Amino acid sequence: MFQGCGTALITPFQKNGSLDEVAIKKLVRRQIDAGIHFLVPCGTTGESPTISLEEHLRVVELTVAAAKGEVPVLAGAGGYWTEDVIDLIQRIEALGVDGILSVTPYYNKPTQEGLYQHYKALAKSTKLPIILYSVQGRTGVNIEPATVARLAAIKNIIGIKEASGSMAQVARVIQEVPEDFLVLSGDDSVTIPLMALGGHGVISVAGNEIPGEMANLAEACLNQDFATARAIQRQFLPLMEVNFIESNPIPVKAAMAAMGLCKPIWRLPLVPPTEASMARIQSVLKQVGL
């Protein structure tokens, strides 16, 4: 269900700071029309740390409704207090999503045993499949391969979004888990090597701008057609890189606004990109034909 390319969706806002519900629905349909494999609302790229519980649920609700069952919805639900995350998951489950993407607890930096017990408790609280999300650069904690292997033994923990930045760790994770345990890239630019090692796809930031192309790249990798995947990568690597010229999702939302797909509105503490960064973003958009 969650193989190929899933887009970590941005959350569009109105000028007054409220959710732009019209834009949310339009972006979901744009994704589906382009051939995306699944949708990931309310992750970091969706500015989840700065949306309220009510807004979080509304974004998920809008995404599910706009998707109309045509593609799966993997909703973000993470946090640093296990009981709070369980409550969020249960509320999201009632909205009809297909799975949960749950980032590691951040700031309180649990041990590996703490991570295991956290995710075990989440899995016990829901019938939904759960995909782990390890991104030490943002959370300060890494899910080590041995812990991933332990968690893979829990029936409804079905995969991991791997954004550790270490291909050696990716290789070890793939080595340690069953073949049907989904290992997904959390970084667009290393999707090809991760999938060459046996990974199953990517949860993509660039998929916001180029959903069809990222879906094609992931499909090519799944079909062992790495020549086609490399050709797409060569064309769009500048975009994948510029999306992280400042903290995500500042650049991707700036790019989407420049493309006329949303308003250039972020919530504090995120702010618009610097003039130099914006010039670089616009240059790359022109370079890749967007």
Secondary structure as UniProt FT lines:
FT   STRAND          4..8
FT   TURN            15..16
FT   HELIX           21..34
FT   STRAND          38..40
FT   HELIX           44..46
FT   HELIX           48..50
FT   HELIX           53..67
FT   TURN            68..69
FT   STRAND          73..76
FT   HELIX           82..93
FT   TURN            94..96
FT   STRAND          99..103
FT   HELIX           112..124
FT   STRAND          130..134
FT   HELIX           136..139
FT   HELIX           145..152
FT   TURN            155..156
FT   STRAND          157..162
FT   HELIX           167..176
FT   TURN            179..180
FT   STRAND          182..185
FT   HELIX           188..190
FT   HELIX           191..196
FT   TURN            197..198
FT   STRAND          201..204
FT   HELIX           206..208
FT   HELIX           211..222
FT   TURN            223..224
FT   HELIX           226..242
FT   TURN            243..244
FT   TURN            248..249
FT   HELIX           250..258
FT   TURN            259..260
FT   TURN            268..269
FT   HELIX           275..287
FT   TURN            288..289
//
